[in-house]
Amino acid sequence: MKIGILTGGGDCPGLNPTIRGFVLKALDYGFEVWGIREGWKGLVKGIVEEKPLTVDRVEEIISWGGTMLRSSRTNPYKDPAQLAAVKENIQKFGFDCIVALGGEDTLGVASKLWKDGIPTVGVPKTMDNDLSETDYTFGFDTAVSVDVEAVDRLRDTARSHSRVIVLEVMGRHAGWVALHTGIAGGADWITLPEVPLDYEAMCNHLKVSYARKGYGIVVASEGTELPDLDESEAKLDAFGHVILSDRNVGETIASEIEKRTGFETRSAVTGHIQRGGPPTAFDRVLASRLGIRAAQAVYEKDFGKMVAVRGTDVVTVDIEKAVGVLRTVPLDLYETAKTLFSK
């Protein structure tokens, strides 16, 4: 069997360990695995590696960040010509299956291709941890670890200068990164896309905590809904999402805090720092297991599926269900977290 494997969307730690796990298991079955460069763009333009992936190519990439196959945010379903090119190139290169590593957008394309009769298997990759049907996605643990270190460092300078500092972290529609970072970092307040931003409640609490210790830390998800923000003319990406870097969430919240409290307030953004660097041990193990299970799914011809984590088990689920509804932070979990910044 000849398999094409690609990584789409934003890069994140864990992609290379997943490729490694998939290739090593696929070789056990006697499969040929060919790397497709730059995500779905690679199938649009026919950018496929000259040789199949071998043990020599993948055995040392478990500690690498990013993706050895490169990536893009190409959406071939936006353009009939691109979609036709994808299908033609799959046939041209003789791929029996396409394995896609990505989030809701990348796997959304894989789901549609499966409906169009092309065998696909998906692997959940997103630092936002927002894919349904799986308890965790690789890249999330590493992103949170980077952000918690940032909080620890920002606390030192906030304390030294008697400031409030707002850290903006990733999370478009789901605030998992902000929630876990805020809890693990001991933040004084956390803002999420799922919870309406209450400036009055936040600032009243910051006044209390500031009076006690002389500084404050707020962790804000980049997808936090800002009151009175008009996004009707905002720039969109290939999948129709607002480009979040233009929203300046951390800066806006910091400005409002300073205006309402009088405390000197600064903001920081970890941004793409969350994407690079070696994956944590947790993400290396998770990614390896998902890659191996994806190869097993191909062997079993269990197509149209995404490999997923359920408790401690790795199983397969329908891709369509996984991308149909995003997995967001339950409000009761947020209320539980508020206990930690209620004093």
C-alpha angles and dihedrals in degrees: 000000000000115000130189116208126193141171119219138185124016117354120243140171111280101045094101095047088051092052088048094051092046095049095046092051094042090054088056087062093047093248126150113230118200123192116231111206125229100006120265089349087069091060091045092053099029095244103164126154117260095237135032118260114268137189089262091057097050111026095091100038096086090098097043122107123215119026129295088212095054122227147232140185094237116152109196092187090070091067124041090208092055092047090051089050091052092053093044093051093048087056094041094055092041097237114176092192140008118220112200125195111198152089133277095306099045092043090044087064090047090052092052092047089053089053087051090057101263116128110240138170123194133209118200113241122167134122087211090068088215104131115117123232093038130080095213141012122206116253092043097089092048093049092051091048091054092047094048089053088051091052091051091052094044091051090060093055093039090055092045093053100030091242139144111233125196117205115201114207135179124281122119104185100355128054100208094121093049093045095051093041092050094048096044093041095048094238121184093225138007127203122201137182088239095058125061109245109249106194093182095054092044095049094044089054093046089054090055096046092042091053088054101045109008100242142053141213125206124185112204128188112227089233094058109137107242116210114248094008111147110208097167091114098034120136115257133207127228091281095049097258122141111252099248098202088072093059096070092206097169094046093047094049092046091052092051093048092052092048094049099039106026090230117137102252133190135181134216133188124206089193114152091003084080090060102053135065135051118322119247119256089256092055093045091055094042093048093048092051092048092049092051092047091050090056089050090052090054091049090051090046088236093156130172087042139118122212111237144181117243110178102309095334129094111218140159125256134177111280090217091060092045094057098032097082126017119237106239134180111278112236092232089059090052090049089052090051091052088069087073094058101034099100 
